Amino acid sequence: MSILIADDDPVVRDVVRRYLERDGHTVRETDDGATTLAALANPDDEVELAVLDVMMPQPDGIEICRVIRGGPRPDTPVILLTALGDEDDRVLGLEAGADDYVTKPFSPRELALRVASVLRRARVTPDTGREILRDGVIEVRPAFRLALVEAIPVELTPREFDLLTFLLSHPKEVFSRNDLLAQVWGWDFGDLSTVTVHIKRLRAKLGDKHRIDTVWGRGYAWARTDSANGATRA
C-alpha cells in the first residue's frame, strides 16, 4: 500500500514525498487529475491515503475526492491541499468527503503529522474488537470501522466514522466545535467549519435516524433514543 501525492507542482511533491518517506511510507506521485484517477484504479497498488491538490489540472482534487467516495474503496482517507483563504474550496472539499485539508503555503512537517493522524484513526484497533455501540437502530462496530442503520451498512469517511463513534460514546454530553476538533481531529486549533460540514454530512447519511442535536450557543450532543447507557459488549 502507498500514499498518493497528486499536485502539479513538482517542488511540492518532492518535499512532501521526502517527509513521508522519512516517516516510513511508500509514496507515489501524480501531476494531473487523469493520471491520479488511473493510479487510484490500479488494482496492483492500493492507495492507503490520497493527498490531492484542489487546483491541479482537471479533474481537480475536489472532483477526484467525489470519485473516490463513489468508487469501490470509498473509505480511502483524503487530505486536500487548498490555497490560503479559499474558504469555498475548503467547504466544498469537506462536503465532497475529504477527511482533512491543509492550506498552502504549508509546513511539510504539519502535513506529515496530519497524514499520521488520519491514518491512525482509519486503521483497525484490535483491542476494541469486542465493543459494539448501539442506540436504537444505529450500531457502530469500531474494530471493523463499520456503521449500520437498521442493519444496513452506511458508507462513512474515516472522520465521519470517528465523529459518530465519539458522539455515540458520550450520549447527552454537549461538545463545542473546538471540543470536537480536539477530541476527534486531534487539533489544538483549526477551521471550525470543518466540524460544521462533517456534522451536516453525518446527519444526511444517517437520515432521520440520527440523534445529533444542535445545542444553540454551546455545540452538539447525541440524544439517545433508548435506555442503554453506552457501549455494550458482544
N, C-alpha and C positions, 0 to 999 in steps of 0.2 A: 504494500500500500504506500501511497505517496501523498504529499501536499502539492497542490497545483497552484502556481502563481501565474495569473493572467493579467498582463499590463503591457501596453505598447511602448513603455519607456524602459530601455534595456538597463539603464543605471538603477532604476528602482528594483527591477527583477534581480539584478546581480547582488545588490546589497541585502535584500530580503533573503535570497537564497543562502547567502553566506551565514546569516544569523540563524536561519532554521537548520541548516546542516550542522552548525556548531552545536545545536541542541539535539542532534542525533536523527533528524528527519531526512527522509529521501524526498527530493524536490524535483518537480517537473515545471517547465516554463512554457508559456504560450504568449503571443503578442497581439492576437486579434480574436474576435468572437467566434469565427468559423473554426479556427484551429482549436480553440478552447472546447467547443462542443464536440469536436472529433475526439479530443483527449478524454473528455468525460464519458464518451460512449465506448472507449476502448475496454473490452472485457478482460484484457490481459493485465491491466494495471488499475485496480480500483482506487479511486481518489478518496483519501481519508478526510480531507478538508480542502476547500477551494477558497483562494484569496482572489477576488475579482475586482478589477478597476472599473468603476462606473463609466468612465469616459473612453474606454478603449473602442477601436473600430467595431462596427456592427457585426452581430448583435452585441449590445453593451452589457455591462455587468448585471444590471437590474433584470434585463430580459433573460440572461443566462440563469440567474437565480430562479426566475419563474419556471424555466425549463427543467431545472434540477428538481424543484418541488413537485412538478407534474410528471416526472420520469420514473424509471424503475428503482432509483435509490433516493427517494425524496427526503430521507433523514440525513443526507450528507451535509455536514456543517458548512456554512458560508460566511465569510468575512468580506465586507465590501470596503474598497478604498474610495473615498469621496473627497472632493475639493473642499477646502475650508470655507465655511459659510454657506454651502449649498444645502440648506436645510430641507428643501423639497426633495432632493435626491436621497437624503438620508431617510426621510419618512417613506418615500416610495420604495426604497430598498428594504426597510423593515416590513412594510406591508407586503412586499413580494416574498418574504420569508427569510430574509437574512438573519443570522444569529447575532451578528455584531458588525460594527463598522469602525474604521479608523480614518481620520481626516488628514489630508495632505496639506502641508508637509508634515511628516510624522517621524517619530523615533523608531528606527528598526527594532530596537530592543522592546519598545512598547508593543509593537505588532507581534513580536515573538512571544511575549507574555500573554497577549490576547489569544494567540493560537493555542498556547498551552492550556489556558483557562477553558476555551471552548472544547478542546479535545478531552480534557479531564472530565468535564460534565457529560460529554457524549458517550463516553466509554462505560461499559457494564461494570458495576461494582459487585464482585462475587459475594461479599458478606451480607448483602441485602437480599439475597435470593429468596428468603422465606417471607419477606414483608410484602403485604398487599394492602393498599389503601383503598377504602371504599366509602362512597356516600351515595345512597340511593342507587341509581342505575349507572353511576360513574365508578369505574375501577381503574386503579393505576398499579402496575407491577414494575417497580423501579429497576429490579435486576435485569429485566428484559426490555427496558425502555418502551413499555407497552401501555397505552391508554385505551380504554374501551368505554363506549356508551351503549347501554343496552346490549352488551356482549359483542358489539361490533367495533373493531379496531379503528381508531381515529389517527390520521397521519398528522403528527406534530413535529415541528422543528426541535432540535435539542433544547433551545432556550424556552420554547413554549412548553415542552415537557417538564423542564426544571421548574418553571413558574407554576404550572398546575400542581406538581408534586409538593412544592413548598407551601402553597396556599392550602391544599388539602391536608397537609400535615399540621397545619396551625389553624384549625377552624375557629371562626368568630374573632380571631385576633386581627386588629387593624394595622396595616403596614403602609407607610407613606411611600411615595415613589423613590425617595432616597433610601429608605429601608430595603426596598426590593432590589434596587441597584446593588446595594452592598451584599445582600443575602443570596440573590440568585445569579447576578452577573459577577460578583466579586469585585466591583468597582468602588473606590473611595469617592469618586465624583464622576459625572458624565451627563449626557443629554437626557433629561427626564422624559422627553418624548419617546425614547426607546421603550420605557415601561408602558406608556400610554398605548402605543401601537401594538405591543405584544398582548396587552390585556384585551384590546379590541379584536385581534386575530383569534385569541383563545376563546373568547366568548362566541365568536362566529362559528368556530369549529365544533364547539360543544353544543351549539344551538340553544334551545330553550331549556336544556337540562343543566346549564351552568348555574352556579350559585355565587358568582363573583359580584359582590355588592360594591358600589361606589359610596364611600362614607365622605360626604362633602366636607371639604376643608381638612381632611385627615388622610385619606388614602383609599385602600381597598381591603376587603375582607371576604373570606369564604363563609357563607351562611349555610350550615349543614342542613340537610333535608331529613335526617333520621336521628336516632338517639345514640348512634355509635360515637365513640369519643376518640377517634384517631385511627392509626394503623391497626389492622388485625393481622394475625399470623396464620399462614396457610398450614 
